[in-house]
Amino acid sequence: MADDQTEAPDSTAVRTALWRAMHVQVDPPPHVVEDEIGLRLAAPGDDWRDRPDMDPHTTRGFRAAMVARARFIEDLIAEQADHGVTQYVVLGAGLDTFAQRRPEIASRLRIFEVDRPGPQAWKRRRLVELGYGIPEWLHLVPVDFEATAPWWEQLAAAGFDPGQPAVIVSTGVTMYLTEDATVATLRQIAGLAPGSTLAMTFLLPTELLDAADRPGLRASEEGARASGTPFVSFYTPRQMLALAREAGFKDTHHVSGASHAQRYFAGRADGLRPSSGEDLLLATT
């Protein structure tokens, strides 16, 4: 078992980073997001593109979905920064590279990347090794989610001001949590300062996916179960919106994966489109 102080990020975080790099390396421009920094952090070895989960043809829909998600979040952060929001919280940050890729926006914010202590220590070390460093506006917040101290208390101890508006992002997390855990998170975020925005992804039930994408979801479920991190929660858009409203959010919106396709992939000659299966809740306090 890896030492908790040097534990590498989980396989899902690495896979997502590699798919973002794959988009740059195999898909023709224009690129939805240009991100090879996650690849440098992960340092998977020269043969990483030979991995079965990196097949450029069978995984193209998943690859497109990951870069579309990243671009949507990046556009949201830029928009909110222009409106005067100065705090950005990433829950389950993994190999997020916004701070390194977009310093012209990131340096106007206080960014709080929340993750487990082991992967946080690993990422801190890798950022230093690669010469990116840890600027004073970037806060890596190690949180033991199984400890008795709530994550938001540790976030406040790191300098987060709950009295000021913030953008809070949680992507690729809700499928691993019980509904009760997600509801508790929604209630906590809904209590933040007026003008705060939450962007949270969620997986759709199989029957709501395009038929062509259902085998991919089943394969992802099997892989997650085999790795000891099974998917436990799926939501219809109606269910997720209801949970957010009941938690106390002032405004709630559903952003479908199909809208990402229209926004970021329209007119592409290569036909690249994101797979269906993951949608997004956008909610404001």
Steps between C-alpha positions, in 0.01 A plus 500: 500500500631845407618735774218746566748787467614400149191329360457566128162614365246232425470338159192704406682831551797377296278368221318832473832689478628264232181538295545879508854455367380246242258760366792730421713223352255313278203727429540775239461864605318696616556338838225548756762510777876485464632313800812287504604616848299223664695253287827648625381476859390138464816395310341168393793377287569509128251224423198669656320532166512120463271454800160348412320795659694738273393347170446812285194357324301312763546770766447809285156573643628482858802713406272761348275497807795564732635795300149644461451482877834668563426775249155569645648539849780719367252727321290521818801600711607768251147640491465508878844658542393777263195553723721551804499156663842437653473148653506168314468165676568167327361203693685180415759695301702204372725614214318825433740735318301822463739687731799403286337540158313827554705708745369824350157411645609282792727767649193726542342237726565311818486138389439220749564148371347249743613139488620212719829557684705242310418617146532863612852441630585315178367785283682764704827312450442456126415869448824597668702241308363623165572864584141622535529552874211596729413870453363685801149506351484120463404306813526120501262394777550143623178355636434161650137460401456216752620712793264662746598857406283618206678592178361854509668564836834401349425718200438799728824426688683526165371855452165457325254777592143363518371857511621571145358352179679203351485251216497141624559219254451127552556287189511123481416455870126448561492151351725379784289657777172402659208731443517602868863607459420702189204665671722599795748658259223686316362640826840621612572676171148646483581680826790692350490871422239623251637500147687172543477243220522121509581287197455128576501210257286188537457174313170423330318167539581261217159535337559871436822442305521474125494130412851515355640629832344239730773236456761762592316586822472133592873456438573805718281360777679166487840667508402721794368201693814298430721782625307522828321828424157393368243739360224529758285790380330598175253787455252619246522875434167547674625321812823702518318830454255404776784415739666836434178695551423313822853574620427872474647622173331807357531404132567159347571402140566175318782503243486198273790331329321565173535874559878452533498339156318794348716756677848356448487247216266648239639498147794269567604310188616199704157444659643501853218518754477433875329180611177528696471396862632788709300818548556801721315690770557876504359664813532841663441626854 
